[in-house]
Amino acid sequence: MAKPAAKKATRKTLSGRAAKTAPAPAAAQPAAPRKLTRAQLIDELNKDLAKEYAALIQYVQHASVITGPQYDAISAELTIHASEEHQHAVTLSDQIDFLGGLPDVNVADIHISPDSKTMLEQDLDGELDAIARYRARIGQAEMLQEYGLRRALEDILIIEEEHARDLQSALDL
């Protein structure tokens, strides 16, 4: 679902959110990460796990009900996204267990809509949120010298960024 290079270079906004996932300008970068404990990191990872469960369910539902000939190809892509979100949940669960925590079974809010474009916007919102959360989580893992966790989170982040690009393309951003 790639757009021509000239199209990708443009920046548009959708409902006030940045369309591209480039890092924020230096002035908008957060302050140095605060010190946190392993237990606090596990709590944050469990919140991420709840959002991965929600993303999985949301993608499955959206792939099934999205309508319109312009969305035929994206329906199949959403099913792939659902599978990848499932793998993220498995990875996070394994990492939480490895750190000595208990993986939660909570599910974050799931967003649905009867409108196909709104569905994609909801999915993009989730991906942009995930990108921000995993960037923060990578820094936290680094701070606690949890290098295996950092690497696992980097792998998840790469896929989340790919999902965002796919959705931006589908939304013609």
C-alpha positions in Angstrom: 0.0 0.0 0.0 2.9 2.4 -0.5 2.4 5.8 -2.0 4.8 7.5 -4.4 7.8 9.1 -2.7 6.6 12.6 -3.5 3.2 11.9 -1.8 4.8 10.4 1.3 6.9 13.6 1.9 3.7 15.6 2.6 2.4 16.2 6.1 -1.3 16.4 6.6 -3.3 16.2 9.8 -6.4 14.2 10.5 -8.6 15.4 13.3 -5.7 17.4 14.7 -3.2 14.5 14.9 0.1 14.3 13.0 -0.2 12.1 9.9 3.4 10.9 9.9 5.2 9.2 12.7 8.4 11.3 12.6 9.8 12.2 16.0 8.6 15.4 17.6 10.7 18.5 17.2 13.4 18.9 19.9 11.4 21.5 21.8 8.5 19.0 22.2 10.6 16.1 23.3 9.8 14.9 26.8 12.2 15.6 29.7 14.7 12.9 30.7 12.8 9.7 31.7 12.0 9.4 35.4 13.5 6.6 37.4 11.1 3.7 37.7 11.2 0.3 39.3 10.9 -3.1 37.7 7.4 -3.4 39.2 6.4 -0.1 37.7 7.7 -1.3 34.3 5.7 -4.5 34.6 2.6 -2.4 35.3 3.2 -0.3 32.2 3.8 -3.4 30.1 0.5 -4.9 31.4 -1.2 -1.7 30.2 0.4 -2.1 26.8 -0.7 -5.8 26.8 -4.3 -4.7 27.4 -4.1 -2.3 24.5 -2.6 -5.1 22.3 -5.6 -7.3 23.1 -8.0 -4.5 22.3 -6.1 -3.8 19.0 -6.4 -7.4 18.0 -10.2 -7.5 18.7 -10.7 -4.1 17.0 -8.8 -5.2 13.8 -10.7 -8.5 13.6 -14.0 -6.6 13.8 -13.0 -3.9 11.4 -11.7 -6.4 8.9 -15.0 -8.2 8.9 -17.3 -5.2 8.7 -15.4 -2.7 6.6 -17.4 -2.1 3.4 -16.9 -0.4 0.1 -14.9 -1.5 -3.0 -12.1 0.9 -2.1 -11.6 -1.1 1.1 -11.4 -4.6 -0.4 -7.6 -4.7 -0.1 -7.4 -3.0 3.3 -9.7 -5.7 4.8 -7.1 -8.3 4.1 -4.4 -6.0 5.5 -6.4 -5.5 8.7 -6.6 -9.2 9.2 -2.8 -9.4 8.9 -2.5 -6.5 11.4 -4.8 -8.5 13.8 -2.4 -11.4 13.6 0.6 -9.2 14.3 -1.1 -7.6 17.3 -1.7 -11.1 18.6 2.0 -11.8 18.3 2.7 -8.5 20.1 0.5 -9.7 23.0 2.3 -13.0 23.2 5.7 -11.2 23.2 4.6 -8.8 25.9 3.1 -11.6 28.0 6.4 -13.6 27.8 8.4 -10.5 28.7 6.2 -9.7 31.7 6.6 -13.3 32.9 10.3 -13.2 32.4 10.5 -10.0 34.5 8.7 -11.8 37.3 5.3 -10.3 36.7 1.9 -11.9 36.0 0.5 -11.0 32.5 -2.9 -9.4 32.9 -6.0 -10.5 30.9 -7.6 -7.0 30.9 -8.7 -5.5 27.6 -8.4 -1.8 26.9 -11.3 0.1 25.2 -12.2 -1.1 21.8 -13.4 1.5 19.2 -16.0 0.5 16.6 -17.9 2.5 14.0 -20.4 1.8 11.2 -18.4 4.1 9.0 -15.4 2.5 7.2 -13.2 5.6 7.1 -13.8 6.2 10.8 -12.7 2.6 11.5 -9.4 3.3 9.8 -9.0 6.5 11.7 -9.6 4.7 14.9 -7.0 2.1 14.0 -4.5 4.8 13.1 -5.2 6.6 16.4 -4.4 3.3 18.2 -1.2 2.8 16.2 0.1 6.3 16.8 -0.6 5.8 20.5 1.3 2.5 20.5 4.2 4.1 18.7 4.5 6.8 21.5 4.1 4.2 24.2 6.7 1.8 22.9 9.2 4.6 22.3 8.8 5.5 26.0 8.9 1.8 27.0 12.2 1.2 25.1 13.8 4.1 27.1 12.5 2.6 30.3 13.8 -0.9 29.5 17.2 0.7 28.6 17.2 2.6 31.9 16.7 -0.7 33.8 19.3 -2.4 31.7 16.7 -4.9 30.4 18.3 -5.2 26.9 16.3 -8.3 25.8 13.1 -6.5 26.6 14.4 -3.4 24.8 15.0 -5.5 21.7 11.6 -7.2 21.9 10.0 -3.7 22.2 12.0 -2.4 19.2 10.7 -5.3 17.1 7.1 -4.5 18.1 7.7 -0.8 17.4 8.9 -1.5 13.9 5.6 -3.4 13.1 3.5 -0.6 14.8 5.1 2.0 12.6 4.4 -0.2 9.5 0.8 -0.4 10.6 0.6 3.4 10.9 2.1 3.8 7.4 -0.4 1.2 5.9 -3.4 3.1 7.5 -2.1 6.5 6.4 -1.9 5.1 2.9 -5.4 3.7 3.1 -6.7 7.0 4.3 -4.7 8.8 1.6 -2.7 10.9 4.1 
